[in-house]
Amino acid sequence: MTPALAVLALLANLLLGSPAAAPAHHAVTVVNSDATGPVSRFDVEGNALDAHDGSILQAGNTFYLYGTSYACGYGYQQNGTFCGFKAYSSPDLVHWTDRGYIVPPGSCAYCFRPHVVFNARTGQYVLWADGGGRYLVATSPAPTGLFTARPDPKLAVGGAVDESLFVDTDGTGYVIHNTTQVDAGLTADMVVERLTPDYLGTTGEYVRLGLGDVEAFTVFKRDGVYHALMSDPSCAYCSGGTGEMTATSMLGAWSGAWYDPNGVHQSGRAEPRWRARIVNADNCGGQPLASLPVVGADGRTGYYFVSDRWDHRAPNESLANFFFGPMSFGQDGTLQDISCVDRFPFTPPGPPGHPATPPGLDQGSGLDGFHHYCDIGGNVVRQQGFTPSRTGTLTTASITTFQRGNPDAPVTLDVVDGADGTVLSRTGFALADVPWAPAALAAHPGIPVTAGHPYLLRLESATTTGCFGWEYNDSGPYPGGVESYSTDHSGSFTAEPGRDLKFGTGVRPA
């Protein structure tokens, strides 16, 4: 190139700009468990994800988690306090934003499993849910609702309970459900029914798989093969095995069934039956929720298994969690046994998210690596030390807590001088203000604090029933204080080095 041409090329680059660099592919780490056990999952505001027994939908670069809320105190077979269906969105399966209710709370003794798909033909998001012996159907023009109820659908095969939705690559929709219309001694078979073009009903075309005791279905397609995953056996809030059946047509012949003469029902009675091929012993702690084929920003397609990790079959499942994990396949396309990994790298389809930073945040223990426990009440008190980095007014003080077992007294959050034990402020929270799902309970003390001086956040209650919980991290994420507890109603405290409660404080500088 001559000097003149080089100068012209330089001027062109300056005027027109150099070619844009390819976007970087940022992977995130999805964490399920650590050495202590399953870790709590919080939204970007620091409140626990409260959407269970639902589904996950990918729309563009965004994932939407739908599920049943339990935070208002709903108890399975104990009350009819329906807490609503909720939605969360995430760009990366790690950072979730609470999008509120898609179906508001109300009276419903049996409303579960909200599954949502998008109908490209009608431009509507379509929701199906289990309404106890019938299915509820609703639509919305937006993925986060609110959803408007439609007439109940009619099924070709009745006796339906659990359900899932699947949309094929050609836009055909299917509902996958179980049916209790089975031979004596069995529990539930799997059924696939074709949906009408608007996804609001079924066409009458269906196939039964001939299984004996299954529920909690999810379907994905890979290389022309349909994979149906399910809980085997069926049971409320249990951790049965992950069964798999495969087919080359949704309404065709499904393969993978085997006869188990030693099958056992969840009650413990003998239940010889046809079962699906087992690819995991306990659904990694729960039951299938979703199966996700995801094309990452790096262009590679990964397949991921998601399950509800139930809370020991508690009637209220506010403390239930989730498992996310990659699926692997043999050279012949066979799904390998699902491994319950503690963590794995995930390349999202677009830019990853990030947690929200509260205005004025001064101190905090973060969002990662926490676990829950419940014992605050009566003589048991918990507190967290903190040291402000600036002098000014303590505008916010929060500790993540929840209620469990129907406490009969409110909970109090005190700010205490760590040097002499003086209670500087006290905020009481009524029971109605404390959800059953872990949430950041915030007080606004408005008291002066001094940089470098030790303070304590103390959580206590006079309840004689139930308890108030706390989130803890035993890896010592916060260097400016430590958790301690009392078993004599604040008479004395025992420090637990390395343990921190989930908290946050805000200071307005003087």
N, C-alpha and C positions, 0 to 999 in steps of 0.2 A: 504494500500500500504506500502511495506517495505521501509526503508530508501534508500536501493540500487535502488529499482524501481523508487522512487521519484526523485533520482538524475538523473537516465537515462531519465525520462520524461522531466526533466528540460533541460538536454542537447539537447534532441530532439527538444524541442521548440526553443531553442536558435539557433540550426543549421538549422532547417527547417522552422522556423517562425510559429507564432501562426495563427490559422484560421483567414482569413480576416473578418473584421467587415462588416456588411451589409451597403451599401451606404445610407447616409442620404437623405431623400426626402425634398428638399428645395422648398417651395412654394414661389411664387412671388405675388405681388398685382397688378392687372390690374386696372388702374384708367381711368374712362371715364369722370367724371365731379367732380367739387367741388362746393362750395357755389356761386362762380362767374358764373359758366357755364361749358360747355365742355372744357377740357384741351387740349392743343396742344400736338401732338405726334411727337417726334423727333427720328431720327436714332442715333446710338451711337456716331456719330460725331457732333451731335447738329443741324442737318438740318431737316426740316419738312418732314414727309413721303409724297411723291408725286407720289402715285400710286392709282388711283381711278377707280370706276366702273369695278372692276376686279374680282379676285378670290384668294383663299388661298389653297395651296396644302401642305400636310404633307408628307415628305419623310424621313423615319427613325425618328430621334429625332429633325428634323429641319422643321420649317414652312417657306413656301415661299409665300410672298405676291406679286401678279401681278396686274398691273393696268395701266391706262392711265395717262401720265404725262401732267400737265397743266402749268409747270413752265416757258415755253418759251413764254407764252402769248396767247395760243389757246383760242378762244372764240366761243362757240357753236352758229352756224348760223350767225357768224360774220366774220370768216376768215377760211382759210384752212391750218393754220400753225400747222400741226401735231407735237406734242412734243415727240412722241415715246411711246412705252410701256416699263415700268420699272419693276424691280424685287428687292425685299428686302428679307433677310433671318433673322430668329430669332429662338433661342432655347426655347423661353418662352412667346411669344406674347407681350413682353415688350421691350426687347432690340433688335432693328432691325438694320441690316447692309445693306447699299446701295450696291447692286450688279450690278448697271448700267442698260443699255438698253438691253432688249431682242429683241426688234425691234426698230431700230434707228429712230430718227426724220426724217420727210420728208414732202411731200405734200399729204395730205389726209383730205378732208373736213368732213369726217364722219368715224372715226375709233375709236371704243370703245370696252369695255367689253372683255379684253383678259382673256380667261379661259384656264388653263393648267392642263392636267392629264398625268400620266405616263402609257405607254403601256408596260406591263411586257413581252408580247410576242415578241415585236420588239426591246425592250430596248430603245425606243424613248420617249421623252416628246413631247406631241402633244398640240398645241395651236389652239384654235378657237377664232375668234374675229368678231365683227360686223363691216362690211365694208359699210353699207348703202345700203340696198336692196340685199346684198349678204354677204356670210360669207367668211372670210379669214382663211386659214389653213396653219400652218407652223410646223416644227419639229426641235428638237435639241437633241443631245445625252446627254446634261447636263441641269439641271433645270434652270440655269441662262443664257442659250443661248450662242451666238446669235442663233435665230431661222431662218430657211430657208423656204421660201415660197413654198407651194405645190399647185397643181391645185385647183381651187375653187370647193367645194363639190356641188353635186346636192341633193336637198331635195325632199322628197315625197310631202311635203306641202309647198308651196311658201308663199310670202308675209311676210318673216321672218325679225325680227328686233333683239330684245334682245335674248341672248342665255346663256346656262349654260351646263356644261359637268358633267357626273356622271359615275363612273366605279363601277360595282357591284362586289360582293365578288368572283364571278366566272370569273371575267375578262371581262365580256361583257360591252361595252361602250354604252352610250346613249347621245344624244344631246336633251336638253329641250329648246324649243324656243317658241316665240309667233308667231302668224300669223295675218296679217291684212285682210285676206280673210274671212270676217265675214259678217253677215247680216247687212243691212242698219241700221244705228243708233247705232251700236256697234263699238268697237275699236280694240280689239285684244283677241284672244283665246290662250290657252296653248296647245302645241303639244309635245309629246315625240316620238323621232325616234331612232331606233336601229342603232348603228354605225357598219361599216364594221370592220373586225378583226384588221385592221391597224389604225382604228379611223380616217381615212382621208376622209370618205364619209359615206353615209347612205345606208342601205340595202333595203329601201322601206317599211319596217314594221314600223307602227306608230299607235298612238292613239291620238285623240283629246279629250279635257276635256269638251268642250262646255261652256266655260266661256266667259264673255263679254268684259273685260277691264283689262288685267293683263300683267305684265312684270317682269324683274329682278328676275329670278328664282334661287333657290338653292335646292338641294335634298340631303337627308341623309337617312340611313337605320338603324332601331333599332328594334331588336327582330323580324326580318322578315317582318317588316312593313316599306314601303317607305313613307317618308314625303316630300312633295314638298311645299316649302315656296315661296311666291311671293309678289310683290307690287300690291296692289289693292286699287285704280285704277292705271293705267299706266300714267306716266307724266315725262317729263325731269327734273331731279334734284329736285323732289318733296319729300314729306314725306307722302306717302299714307299708308294705313293700311297693316299689314302683314297677307296675306291670307295663309291658309293651306289646302292641299288636301292629302289624304292618299290612299294607295293601297297595295295589297299583291303581285302585279306583275307590273313591270314598264310599260308593254304594256297591262295591264288588266284594269279592271274597277276601276276608281278613285272615292272616296266618299268625301263628305264634302260640296258639292255645295248647295247653297240655292238661291232662287229667290228674288231679291230685287226690288219691284215695285217703290221704291223711290230712286233708284241709281242716282248718279250725276257724270257727266263727269268732268275732270279737268278744262274745260272751264266754268263750271257752268251750262251748259244745262242739262236737264233731260236725264238720261240714264238707264232706267229699264233694268236689266240684271241678269244673273246668276253669283253669286259671290262665292269665296272660304270662308271657315270658318275663321273669323277674330280672330287672337290670339294676336294682338297688334294694337293699334290705329294708330301709325305713324312710325312704324319701328324704334322706338327710335331716330327719327330725320332724316330719310332718306329713303333708299331702301335696300333690302337684298343684301348682297355681298357674304356671305358664311355660311355654317353650318358645324361645325367641331365635329366629334366624336373623342375624344382624350383619349388614355390610358395613364394615368400619371405614374410617376415612382413609385407611391404607388400601382399600379395595378388596380386602379379604373378607369372606363370609364365615362367621362363627355361629355356632348353634349353642344356645344356653338354656339350662334347666332352672326353673324357679319353683320353690315350694314354700308353703306356709310352714313355719316352725312353731308348732303349737305349744302352749304353756301348760303341759301336764294335764290336758283335758279339763282345765278349769272352765266353769260355766261362763265366766267373763274372760274373753281372750284379749284384753287390752295389752297384755305383756307378751303376746305372741310376736314372733320375729319372722324373718325371711331367710331363705338360702338361695344364693345365686351361684351357678357353677357351669363351666364349659362342658359340653358333650363331645365325645370323640367317636370316630367311626373306623371300622376296618376297611381294608382295600375293597372288599365286596359290598361296602355300604352298610354293614351291620352295625347298629348302635352298640358300643361297648358299655360295660358296666359303668354307671355314673359314679364318679368319685366325689366324696363330700370334702372338697378342698377348703382349707381355712381362708385362703385368699388367692387371687389370680389377677393378672394384668388384663385390662380391657381397653380396646381402642374404640371409642365411640364414633358414630357416623359424622359428627361435627365437633366443634370446639367444646371442651369440657366445661363444667360449671364450677362454682365456688361457693363457700358458705357466706351468709350475710354477716356483716359487721355492724352490731348495734351502734347507733350514734353515742359518742362519749364513752365507749367501752374503755375501761382502765385495766381491770384484772379479770381473769377467767381461766378455766381449765380446759377449754376446747370442746370438741364434739366427738372425738374419736376414742375408741377403746374402753367404752363404759359398759357396765353391767348393772342390773337392778337387784335390790333387796328391800324387804319391807319389815321394819320392826319398831318404827317410831310411834310412841304412844305410852301413856302411863308413866312409868319410871324411866323409860328409854328415851334418850335425847341424843341427837347428832349435831355436830357443828363443824364448820370449815374455816380455817384461818386464812386471812388474806392481808396483803400489805400494799396500800395505795402507792402509786408511783408519782402522784402529784397531790398537792394540797388544794383543798377546795370543798365543794359540797357533794356529798354522796347522793346522787340523784336516783340511782337504781341499784337494787340488790336482789339477786334472784338465785334460787336453788331449784333444781329440777326434782319434782316430787310427784306422787300419785296416791290415790287412796285404794284400799283393798279390804274386802271383808266387812264392809258397812260400818265404818267408824261412827261413834255417837257423839263426838265433840270436834270442834274446829281445830285447825292447826295454826301455830304461831311462828312467825319468822322474826327473830330478834337480831339486832346489830349490837355487838358487845365489844367493849374495850378489851383488847387482848392482854393489856398490861395489868389492869386492876379488877377486871371482871364486871365493871359497871355496864348495865344495860342502857344503851344510848337511844335505841328506838325499838318499838314493838308494833308489829302489824299482824292482825288476825285475819284469817281467811275462812269464810264459811264453807261448809261441806260442798255446797253447790258450785263453789269457785275452784274446787280441786278435782280435776278429771281422773278417771280410772287409768288412762294412758299417761305415761310420764310426760310432763310439760314443765316449762320454766315458770315457776311461780314468782312473780316480781313484786317487790315492795318499793316504795319511793320515800326513803327516810327523810331526805332534805336536811341532813345533819352535817356539821363540819367534820372533815377528816384531815389528817396530817400525813404527808408523804413519809414513808419509811416507818410509820408507827403500826404495830400489829392490831388487827381487829378480827372478830369472829362473826360468822353467820350461823345462828343457832335455830334449829327446827325442833319444835316440841308440840305435844298435844296431851290433853287430859283424857283422851278416849279410853274407854274400858273394853271396847270391841274392835276388831279389825286392826288396821295399822295404816301409817303413812310411809311411803317408800322413798328411796333415794337412789341415785345413780352414782356409781363409784368406779374409779380407775386405780388399779394397784400398781401402775407403772410410774406413779409420781409425776404426772404431767405439769403440775404447778409448783414452781420453786419457792413461792412466797408465803407458803402456809401448809398446814397439814390437817387431815380429818381427825377428830377425836369423838369419843362417845361417853355417855354416862348411863349407868343403870340405877342411879338413886336420885333421879329427877334433878339433875344439875348440881348435886352436892359435890361430886368430884368427877373428873374426866380422865379417860385413858387415851393417850395419843396412839394412832396407828401409822407409824412412819411409812412413807411410800404410797399411802392411800389418799386420794383426793375425791371430794364430791364434785359433781357437775354444778358449777356456779358461774356467775358473772356479776361484776360491779361496774357502775358508771360514775365518773367524777367530773363535775364542772369546775374547771380551775378557778381559783380565787382571783 
